[in-house]
Amino acid sequence: MLMALAAIILLANGENIGGAVAIFIGILSSFSYQGILIDQENRRYLKYDRFLWIKIGKWEPLSTPSYVTIVRINLSSRRTLPAPMVLPESGKSAKSFKVNLVVEGESRYIDICRGSLEKMVREALRLGKHLQIRVLDYSTHEKKWIL
């Protein structure tokens, strides 16, 4: 959205090259996403950024996974952030959820993904079944095992 606005402003001011660059970057970023691959056999994982068909990232060693958690994240508009971030209206908070893979060792956990509660429950259950480990729903005060 921001790139589209920048492209329109640049093109309106006669900056055709700058506008074309902004359009190109906007199109490229619309085809990009982040992901994670877990190679259980070789005990490693890859967190990557994907642009079109190119994956950028490096394999990291995977400690023994203990369980998967779903946790709630409260985003507050009262925080001071070093970079612009879309936040709720002033004085309000929004809830987001994330899935973590809890592992033994120094790192303690690996961030897997973020999103709505329904999507994170599906993703956590899928990961738990794939790795054959338990899933803990830590998003409410009940904190219960769901797999």
C-alpha positions in Angstrom: 0.0 0.0 0.0 2.8 2.4 0.9 4.7 1.5 -2.2 1.6 2.2 -4.3 1.2 5.6 -2.7 4.9 6.4 -3.3 4.6 5.3 -7.0 1.6 7.5 -7.5 3.3 10.5 -6.0 6.5 10.0 -8.0 4.6 9.4 -11.3 2.4 12.5 -10.6 5.5 14.6 -10.2 7.1 13.4 -13.4 9.6 11.1 -11.7 9.0 8.2 -14.1 12.1 6.2 -13.1 11.4 6.6 -9.4 7.8 5.6 -9.9 8.8 2.6 -12.0 11.3 1.5 -9.3 8.5 1.8 -6.6 6.1 -0.2 -8.7 8.7 -2.9 -9.2 9.6 -3.1 -5.5 5.8 -3.2 -4.7 5.2 -6.0 -7.1 8.2 -8.0 -5.9 7.2 -7.6 -2.3 3.6 -8.8 -3.0 5.1 -12.1 -4.2 7.3 -12.5 -1.1 6.7 -14.3 2.2 8.5 -15.9 5.1 8.5 -19.5 6.0 10.2 -22.3 7.9 11.3 -25.7 6.8 12.1 -28.4 9.4 14.4 -31.3 8.4 13.8 -33.8 11.2 16.1 -36.4 9.7 19.1 -34.1 9.7 18.0 -32.3 12.8 18.0 -28.8 11.3 15.6 -26.0 10.3 15.6 -23.2 7.7 13.9 -19.9 8.4 13.7 -18.1 5.0 12.4 -15.1 3.1 11.0 -16.1 -0.3 11.0 -13.7 -3.3 9.4 -15.3 -6.3 11.3 -18.6 -6.5 14.3 -17.6 -4.5 14.6 -18.6 -0.8 17.0 -16.6 1.3 18.1 -18.1 4.6 20.5 -20.6 6.2 20.1 -23.9 7.8 20.4 -23.9 11.6 20.8 -26.9 13.9 17.6 -28.1 15.6 17.8 -29.0 19.2 15.4 -31.8 20.5 11.9 -30.4 20.3 9.9 -30.7 23.5 6.4 -29.3 22.5 4.6 -26.7 20.5 2.9 -23.6 22.1 0.3 -21.2 21.0 0.8 -17.8 22.8 -1.1 -14.6 22.8 0.7 -11.3 21.9 -0.9 -8.0 22.9 0.0 -5.1 20.6 -0.4 -1.8 22.4 -0.5 1.7 20.9 1.2 3.0 24.0 4.6 1.6 23.1 7.4 3.7 21.6 8.8 1.8 18.6 12.0 2.4 16.7 10.3 1.6 13.4 6.8 2.3 12.1 4.3 -0.4 12.8 0.6 -0.7 12.2 -1.0 -0.5 15.7 -4.5 -0.2 17.0 -6.0 3.2 17.7 -4.5 5.2 20.6 -5.2 3.7 24.0 -6.5 0.4 22.6 -4.8 -3.0 22.2 -5.1 -5.8 19.7 -4.5 -9.5 20.1 -2.4 -11.6 17.8 -1.2 -15.1 18.3 2.0 -17.0 17.5 3.3 -20.5 17.4 6.6 -21.4 19.0 8.5 -24.7 18.9 9.9 -25.2 22.4 13.3 -26.9 22.2 16.0 -28.1 24.6 19.2 -26.1 24.8 20.2 -22.4 24.7 17.6 -21.0 22.2 14.6 -22.4 24.3 12.2 -21.8 21.4 11.9 -21.1 17.7 9.3 -18.7 16.3 7.2 -20.5 13.7 4.5 -18.1 12.6 2.0 -15.4 13.7 -1.7 -14.8 12.8 -5.2 -15.3 14.0 -6.1 -17.8 16.7 -7.8 -20.2 14.3 -4.9 -20.3 11.9 -2.4 -20.7 14.7 -4.3 -23.6 16.3 -4.4 -25.4 12.9 -0.7 -24.7 12.3 0.3 -25.8 15.8 -1.7 -29.1 15.6 -0.2 -29.8 12.1 3.3 -29.2 13.4 2.7 -31.3 16.6 1.4 -34.2 14.5 4.4 -33.9 12.1 7.0 -33.9 14.9 4.9 -36.3 17.1 5.0 -34.0 20.1 2.4 -32.3 22.3 0.8 -28.9 21.7 0.1 -26.5 24.6 -2.5 -23.7 24.2 -1.0 -20.9 26.2 -3.3 -18.3 24.7 -5.8 -18.2 27.5 -5.7 -18.3 31.3 -6.5 -22.1 31.2 -3.3 -23.1 29.5 -4.3 -26.6 28.4 -2.7 -29.4 26.3 -4.7 -29.8 23.0 -2.6 -32.6 21.5 
